[in-house]
Amino acid sequence: MTANIIQFPGKQVAAPLPAPLNEKVRDDSAPTKVPARRGSKARSDGRRINHSKYRSVEPNIQKIPGEDGGCSYRVQIRKTVQGESVSFTKTFSKLAMARKWKKRKLAEIELNGVQAVSKKGDTVAHAITARLAKHKHLGSSARQQLNWLKKSDFGKKKLTELSLESLTDLADDMLAEDRQPQTVAGYLSILVNTLYWASRRNFIVPVAALKEAMEHMWEDEILARSEERNRRPTMDELDKILGAACGNKRQKIPLAKIIVFAIFSCRRLGEICRLRWEDLRIEQKKILVRDMKHPRKKKGNDVWCNLTDEALAVILSMPREGDFIFPFNARSVGAAWRRHRVRLNIRDLRFHDLRHEGITRLFEMGMPAAFVAKHSGHKNGGCLYRYEHVEKEGDKFAGWQWSHWATRGSANIVFR
């Protein structure tokens, strides 16, 4: 069949033939789906972005032209961890900034490695396990609390399902088991701290919900802070405990000396058992207290503390048989203290109360807060506001027989 010919001056144009009856006519005015081409990706408006325009400047850095004629630089680093592809991507306006970030990120990956990407099925127990494995220096109380939470029903909950209600329910369940609000606050604080930590390490955690839950529980007084203790040992109670400690010939721990030292040095039990001979400065009357308790810094918080004359005398009375001045396990010392206290029916007296007694003694002697802080290890005198009410009464331990015994011998002591 010959096509219809339309005559124009100087040229011939073929007119389209009518379509067969069984053939569909394409309507070019209707939208059509353009098949994806290699190097392109879909946009929200249905058009394609042509990545062939992106030019590789150097490994891991692409130059991306902008619509305004400018350009940006995208850094993309891919690593495979446990069979999963992990990508780090960031875009910069300047090439120098992109190179700097790339260099720093590659060094960070080489130094610390790459952690696997969090799965949506990760549970609270998974996050706790990761924290315990990474932070070997966590205190015994924190580890005990995290392990309990890990094994509980709450540990089976998926991280992505955590909410204000789930944390509130956990607090209510713990309170129903006769735990004090202060105790529950301790558990939830270490839990939320751990989940915050996990959120910064590729775990999918609803941080906003956790923050809201804690604020809600503090406001509604579901949680409570520990009350400040003002318990002080009486001289009679100290006489009884020290006498019992000295009368126990089978006990290898010099508990009486440690008790006396705790009062005069204002030290915690764990700190006492970590004191080293090499850290003692006799002429300056001071000693380095390693890893002193700190709300955030658990390791490396080493503080030089002044020693009272009595505390230094107790140290010098100890035999130098190793690296540690008091080479004993803090738990064993604490157990011996509690054993004697129970046998003597002395109630509600903790070893930590001896530190409180020592600090109070210095204030009663008329020492200023800044002076006391150098002995107690507080960062500044303002931290000792709870002792502002203490009146100057002098030193009630002046001439105390146990001070004489702990530093020179036990010949003049009458055991009870």
C-alpha positions in Angstrom: 0.0 0.0 0.0 1.3 3.4 -0.9 1.2 6.0 1.8 -0.8 9.2 1.2 1.4 11.9 0.0 0.8 15.6 0.8 2.4 17.9 -1.6 4.3 21.0 -0.4 6.4 23.3 -2.5 9.8 21.7 -2.9 9.2 18.6 -0.6 6.9 15.7 -0.1 5.6 14.7 3.4 4.0 11.3 4.1 0.7 11.5 6.0 0.1 8.9 8.6 -2.1 6.0 7.5 -5.2 5.2 9.5 -4.6 2.5 12.1 -6.1 -0.9 11.6 -9.3 -1.5 13.5 -7.7 -4.0 15.9 -4.7 -1.8 16.7 -4.7 0.6 19.7 -3.7 4.1 19.1 -1.1 5.4 21.5 -2.2 8.6 23.3 1.0 10.7 23.7 -0.8 13.1 26.0 -1.3 10.4 28.7 1.6 10.0 31.2 3.8 6.9 30.7 6.1 5.2 33.0 9.7 5.6 31.9 11.7 2.5 32.6 14.6 3.0 35.0 18.0 3.5 33.5 21.3 2.5 35.1 22.6 5.3 37.2 19.3 6.9 37.9 16.8 6.8 40.7 13.2 7.8 41.2 12.1 11.2 42.5 8.9 11.9 44.3 7.5 13.6 41.2 8.0 10.5 39.0 11.1 11.9 37.2 14.5 10.3 37.4 17.7 11.7 38.8 20.6 11.0 36.5 23.6 9.9 38.7 25.8 9.8 35.6 26.2 13.6 36.2 27.9 12.8 39.6 31.6 12.8 39.1 34.0 10.9 41.4 36.6 13.3 42.6 38.6 10.6 44.5 37.7 7.4 46.2 34.6 7.7 48.5 34.0 11.4 47.3 31.5 12.4 44.6 31.0 15.9 43.1 27.3 16.6 42.9 26.2 19.5 40.6 23.5 21.7 42.0 20.5 23.3 40.3 21.8 26.8 40.9 25.1 26.0 39.1 27.0 25.3 42.2 28.1 21.9 43.5 28.5 19.9 46.7 30.7 16.9 47.7 29.3 13.7 49.1 31.4 11.3 51.1 30.2 7.7 51.2 32.1 4.9 53.0 30.7 1.4 52.9 31.8 -1.5 55.2 30.4 -5.0 55.6 29.9 -6.2 59.2 28.4 -9.6 60.0 27.1 -9.9 56.4 25.4 -6.5 56.6 26.4 -3.5 54.6 27.0 -0.4 56.8 27.2 3.0 55.1 28.5 6.3 56.4 27.4 9.2 54.2 27.7 13.0 54.6 27.5 15.9 52.2 29.6 19.1 52.3 29.7 22.4 50.5 33.5 22.3 50.2 35.9 19.6 49.0 38.4 20.3 51.8 35.7 19.7 54.4 34.7 16.5 52.7 38.3 15.3 52.7 38.7 16.1 56.3 35.6 14.2 57.4 36.5 11.2 55.3 40.0 11.1 56.8 38.7 11.3 60.3 36.0 8.7 59.7 38.3 6.2 58.1 40.7 6.6 61.1 37.9 6.1 63.5 36.8 2.9 61.8 40.3 1.6 61.7 40.7 2.3 65.4 37.4 1.2 66.8 36.0 -1.0 64.0 32.4 -0.8 62.8 29.5 -2.1 64.9 26.7 -4.0 63.3 23.5 -2.1 62.4 20.7 -2.5 64.9 17.9 -4.8 63.9 14.3 -3.9 64.6 14.1 -7.0 66.6 16.8 -6.0 69.1 15.7 -6.3 72.7 16.6 -4.4 75.9 18.7 -7.5 76.8 20.8 -7.0 73.6 21.6 -3.4 74.5 22.5 -4.3 78.1 24.8 -7.2 76.9 26.6 -4.8 74.5 27.1 -2.2 77.4 28.4 -4.8 79.8 30.8 -6.2 77.2 32.1 -2.7 76.3 32.3 -1.2 79.8 34.3 -3.7 82.0 34.8 -1.0 84.6 31.2 -0.6 85.6 30.7 -0.8 89.3 29.4 -3.9 91.0 26.1 -2.3 91.8 25.5 -1.1 88.3 26.4 -4.5 86.9 24.1 -6.3 89.3 21.2 -4.0 88.4 21.8 -4.4 84.6 22.0 -8.2 84.9 18.8 -8.3 86.8 17.0 -6.2 84.2 18.6 -8.3 81.4 17.1 -11.5 82.8 13.7 -10.0 83.7 10.6 -10.0 81.4 11.4 -6.4 80.6 14.7 -7.5 79.1 12.7 -9.4 76.4 11.0 -6.2 75.2 12.0 -4.9 71.8 13.8 -1.6 71.9 11.5 -0.1 69.2 8.5 -0.9 71.4 9.6 1.0 74.5 7.3 3.8 75.6 6.4 5.9 78.6 3.9 3.2 79.6 6.4 0.4 79.4 8.9 2.1 81.7 6.2 3.2 84.1 4.9 -0.3 84.3 8.4 -1.6 85.1 8.6 0.9 88.0 5.2 -0.1 89.3 6.1 -3.8 89.1 9.4 -3.2 91.1 7.6 -1.1 93.7 5.0 -3.9 94.1 7.9 -6.2 95.0 8.5 -4.0 98.1 11.4 -2.1 96.6 11.8 1.5 97.8 11.4 4.4 95.3 15.0 5.3 95.8 16.0 1.7 94.8 13.8 1.7 91.7 15.2 5.1 90.7 18.7 3.6 90.8 17.6 0.7 88.5 15.9 2.9 86.0 18.7 5.5 86.0 21.3 2.9 85.0 18.8 1.3 82.5 18.0 4.6 80.7 21.7 5.6 80.8 22.5 2.3 79.0 19.7 2.8 76.4 21.0 6.3 75.7 24.5 4.7 75.2 23.0 2.1 72.9 21.2 4.8 70.8 24.6 6.3 70.0 25.9 3.0 68.8 23.4 2.1 66.0 20.7 0.6 68.2 17.2 1.9 67.3 16.0 3.4 70.6 13.1 5.8 71.2 15.1 8.3 73.2 12.4 10.9 73.4 10.0 8.4 75.0 12.6 7.4 77.6 13.3 11.0 78.5 9.5 11.7 78.8 9.0 8.6 80.9 11.8 9.6 83.4 10.5 13.2 83.7 6.9 11.9 84.3 8.0 9.5 87.0 10.1 12.1 88.8 7.2 14.6 88.6 4.7 12.1 89.9 7.1 11.0 92.7 7.0 7.4 91.5 10.8 7.7 91.9 12.6 9.3 94.8 16.1 10.4 95.7 18.0 8.8 98.5 17.6 10.6 101.8 20.7 12.1 103.3 21.8 10.0 106.3 22.8 11.8 109.5 23.5 8.7 111.5 26.7 9.0 113.6 28.2 6.3 115.8 28.3 7.0 119.5 31.5 6.7 121.4 30.0 3.7 123.2 29.1 2.0 119.9 32.7 2.5 118.6 34.1 1.1 121.8 32.0 -2.1 121.5 32.8 -2.7 117.8 36.5 -2.0 118.2 36.7 -4.2 121.3 35.0 -7.0 119.5 37.2 -6.7 116.5 40.4 -6.8 118.6 39.0 -9.7 120.6 38.6 -11.9 117.6 41.9 -13.7 117.4 40.9 -15.7 114.3 40.3 -12.6 112.2 43.3 -11.8 110.0 41.9 -8.4 108.8 43.0 -5.5 111.1 39.4 -4.3 111.3 40.0 -2.0 114.3 42.8 -0.1 112.5 40.7 0.2 109.3 37.8 1.6 111.4 39.9 4.2 113.1 41.6 5.1 109.8 38.2 5.5 108.1 37.1 8.1 110.7 40.3 10.1 110.7 40.9 10.0 106.9 37.3 10.5 105.8 37.7 7.7 103.3 35.3 5.3 101.8 35.9 1.6 102.3 36.7 0.8 98.7 39.2 3.8 98.5 40.9 2.6 101.7 41.6 -0.9 100.2 43.1 0.8 97.0 45.6 3.0 98.8 49.2 2.4 97.7 52.5 3.0 99.4 53.9 4.6 96.3 51.1 7.2 96.4 51.9 8.3 99.9 53.7 11.6 100.5 54.7 11.6 104.2 56.3 15.1 104.3 53.3 16.7 102.5 50.9 14.7 104.6 48.9 13.6 101.6 48.0 10.6 99.5 46.6 9.9 96.0 43.2 8.3 96.1 42.8 6.4 92.9 39.4 6.1 91.1 37.6 8.2 93.7 33.8 8.0 93.4 32.3 10.3 90.9 28.8 10.6 89.4 30.0 10.3 85.8 33.8 9.5 85.8 34.1 5.9 87.1 37.8 5.4 86.2 40.8 7.7 86.3 39.3 10.1 88.8 42.5 10.2 90.9 42.6 12.9 93.6 45.3 14.0 96.0 43.8 14.2 99.5 45.4 15.6 102.7 45.9 13.4 105.7 45.2 14.3 109.3 48.0 13.5 111.8 46.0 10.6 113.2 45.3 9.1 109.7 49.0 9.4 108.7 50.0 7.7 112.0 47.7 4.7 111.3 49.2 4.3 107.9 52.8 4.3 109.3 51.8 1.7 111.8 50.9 -0.8 109.0 53.6 -3.3 107.9 54.9 -2.6 104.4 54.4 -6.1 102.8 53.2 -5.2 99.3 51.9 -2.5 97.0 48.8 -1.8 99.1 48.7 -0.2 102.5 45.6 -2.1 103.5 45.9 -5.2 101.3 42.4 -6.6 101.9 39.3 -7.2 99.9 36.8 -4.4 100.6 33.9 -6.9 100.6 35.6 -9.0 103.2 36.2 -6.0 105.4 32.6 -4.9 105.0 31.4 -8.4 105.9 33.5 -8.4 109.1 32.1 -5.0 110.0 28.5 -6.1 109.6 29.1 -9.4 111.5 30.4 -7.5 114.6 27.6 -4.9 114.3 24.9 -7.6 114.2 26.4 -9.6 117.1 26.5 -6.4 119.2 22.9 -5.5 118.2 24.0 -2.1 116.9 21.3 -1.1 114.4 21.4 1.1 111.3 25.1 1.8 111.4 26.9 1.5 108.1 30.6 1.6 107.4 30.1 4.7 105.2 28.7 6.5 108.3 32.4 6.6 109.5 33.3 8.9 106.7 30.4 11.2 107.6 31.6 11.1 111.2 35.2 12.1 110.1 33.9 15.0 108.0 31.6 16.2 110.8 34.6 16.1 113.2 36.6 18.5 111.1 33.8 21.0 111.0 33.3 20.6 114.8 36.9 21.5 115.2 36.2 24.8 113.4 37.8 23.9 110.1 36.6 25.9 107.0 34.8 24.1 104.2 37.7 24.5 101.8 40.1 22.9 104.3 37.7 20.0 104.9 37.3 19.4 101.1 41.0 18.8 100.7 40.7 16.0 103.2 37.4 14.5 102.1 38.1 14.8 98.4 35.2 17.0 97.4 35.8 19.2 94.4 35.1 22.3 96.4 33.8 23.4 99.7 30.3 24.2 98.3 29.7 20.5 98.0 29.6 20.2 101.8 26.5 22.3 102.3 24.9 19.6 104.4 27.4 20.3 107.1 26.6 24.0 107.4 24.5 23.4 110.6 27.4 21.8 112.5 28.5 23.8 115.5 32.0 24.2 116.7 32.3 21.9 119.7 36.0 20.9 119.6 37.4 17.5 118.9 35.5 14.8 120.8 38.2 12.3 119.7 41.0 14.2 121.5 42.7 11.7 123.8 40.7 8.8 122.5 42.2 5.5 123.6 41.6 3.8 120.3 43.5 6.5 118.4 46.5 5.8 120.7 46.1 2.0 120.2 45.8 2.2 116.4 49.0 4.2 116.0 51.2 2.9 118.8 49.9 -0.4 120.2 47.2 -2.0 122.3 48.8 -2.3 125.7 46.5 0.2 127.4 43.2 -1.0 125.9 40.7 -2.8 128.0 38.7 -5.1 125.7 35.0 -5.5 126.4 
